[in-house]
């Protein structure tokens, strides 16, 4: 027998891309899904994305875990409730995108995030088990890049022959010591694939099929209406709240080039050099984000009118 599973991750509130992926997979007859975290933040359509997740769970068999973005929102609620120490987010280029999203989430949504694991082992009789995670099996922030040393170490460590992850926003696969690693890429803000939804379909075969039992990945890059997503950033007020961080996201959506970590680090370093004082995130001044954007060559999309 054969089996198909649709795998979607790193949606980042890009409901348009998410819906494109699901509808394509439905057209292929898929009725089982993995959702591997980072559902919201960074684009505008948080409510639509959450409602679509809940709807999908009501219609199909959905295996779901949380990513680092979900962890951020869980943590910020604890800070605001006085249950944890940490900075309160503010509207600026450092944390404005997160705060914009947080204010669109409900307690039900964050309770849902808290209920999710950071990893699960998929088991189905007759098919090989799969270790599934957002970042790595122990951390939703660890990056498992294709061929990297830590990725190889995880392949040796896990007790399955298949490891499935996301978080890097870069699609790919490789084999190491007869074990297989698949990364679905990002459906919402793909690196190196502007205007495309990255996701994959797992094709499983049991012992009755040639080469089975085994899993193979069919990597998908589907076109979607990225211009709507970009225009909505201005029309729904996200650019005003997230400034340079969101300008960088638009650059990724348009070009596939990502300077996210460099943007924040460069701005922080520039402010520390200028003031001689340590800077704590998210209290980085806008002038240093502007200088960082210019240094990195990120176009200033902040004042664009769609």
Secondary structure, 3 states (H helix, E strand, C coil): CEEEEEEECCCCCCHHHHHHHHHHHHHCCCCEEEECCCCCCCCCCHHHHHHHHHHHHHHCEEEEECCHHHHHHHHHHHHHCCCCCCCCCCCCCCCHHHHHHHCCCCHHHHHHHHHCECEEEEEECCEEEEEEECCCCCCCCCCCCCCCHHHHHHHHHCCCCEEEECCCCCCEEEEECCEEEEECCCCCCCCCCCCEEEEEEEEEECCCCCCCCEEEEEEEEEECCHHHHHHHHHHCCHHHHHHHHHHHHHHHHHHCCCCHHHHHHHHHHHHHHHHCCCCCCCCCCHHHHHHHHHHHCCCCCCCCCC
